[in-house]
Amino acid sequence: MKKFSFHQVFNIRPRAKGRPRVTKTGHTYTPKQTVDYEKAIREAYSGPCFEDGMLSVKLRFTIEGTEVMIEKVGLNPNVEQPQSRLRGDIDNYAKSVLDALNGVAYKDDRQIVCLYLEKA
């Protein structure tokens, strides 16, 4: 039987993704701390791989760790729900707008503590 939701807490202190770095020769790389953090989260994940369908993902960050909740989103037969024609990752769309408004709409995007995203 397929799982329709999953919840896990990672007891790994959250870390913001580091900006890509460029060497003098023009080679781009991801900072080691980012690579190590992503590897630790990936290896600690014990849930299923949701291979199809729409998903709802909620992340909760605390000083002690990160909580992730993944849930399949079912279509409501009473509401027309068109498929998105946008192909990019939703977090990359959000990051572009948040970075653009940095220093304009708010002093620093670190001030943002809650973010709800939808791609239609």
N, C-alpha and C positions, 0 to 999 in steps of 0.2 A: 504494500500500500504506500502511495506517495504521500510525503509530508506536505502540508499546506502552510506551515509556519515553523519558525525556528527562533530560539532566543539563546544568547550566550553572553557571558561576561568575560572579558579578557582582563586579567589582573596585571596589565602592563600599562605603565603610565603613558597617557596619550602624548603624541608628538606631532607637531604641525609638519606638513610636507615641506621639505627644504626646496628652495629654488634651484633649478638646474645651474651647474657651474660650467665655465668654459676655461680650458687650459690656454696657455700662450700659443699653442699650435692650432687652436680652434676646435679641439675635441670637446664635446659636451658630455657631461656625466652628472649623475645624481649623487648628492652628498651621502657619505657612508652611513651617517646616523639615520637618514631616511630609508636607505636600503635595508639596514639592520632592523628597523622598526617594522617595516612592511613584511619582512621575512618572518619576524616573530609572530605577527598577527596571522599571517597565512598558515604557519605551522601549528598555531594553537587552535585554529578553527576546526571544530569537530562536527559541523552540521552537514546537511546535504547540499548538493549543487542543484539549484533550481534552473533546469535547462530550458524551460519554455514558459510562456505566459508573462503577464505583467506582475511586477513586484512592488511592494511597499517596504522601504527600508528606513528604520529609525535608528539613529545613533545617539547615545548619551555618553558624554565625556565627563569624568570626574578625576580628581587628583590621583585616585587609586587605580583607575582603569577605564575601560570602554565597554559599554553595553550595546549589543547589536540585536535588533529585532527585524526579522525578514518574514514577510507574509505575502502569500499569493493574493493578487487583486482579481476578484471575479467581475465579469461584466454584469451590469444591471440591465436586464431585458427591457425595463421600462424607460430607459434613458439612452438616447443615441450617443455613442461614444466613438468618435472618429479616431482612426489610428494617426499617430504623429508622423509627419513627413520630415521631421528633424532627425538627423542620423547621429549627431554627436552625443557624447556622454553628458547627462544632465548636470553633473557637478562642474564640468568644464564651461558650460553656458553660464552657470551661476558665478563661477570664479571670475569670468570676464567682466560681468556687470559689477560685481562687488569691488573688484580692483579698480575699475573705471571711476567708481563713485568715491573711492578712498581719497580723503582730503577735501572732497566737495560736499557730499551729503552727510559725512561723518568724518571725525578726525582720523580714525583708524578702523579698519574692518575687524579688528580684534574685539571691538565693542559689541559685535553681533553675537548673541547668545542663543538665538532660535532661528531656524531657517526651514521653511517648507517649500519644496520644489515640485513642480508639475510640468510635464512635457506633453503638449497636445498637438 
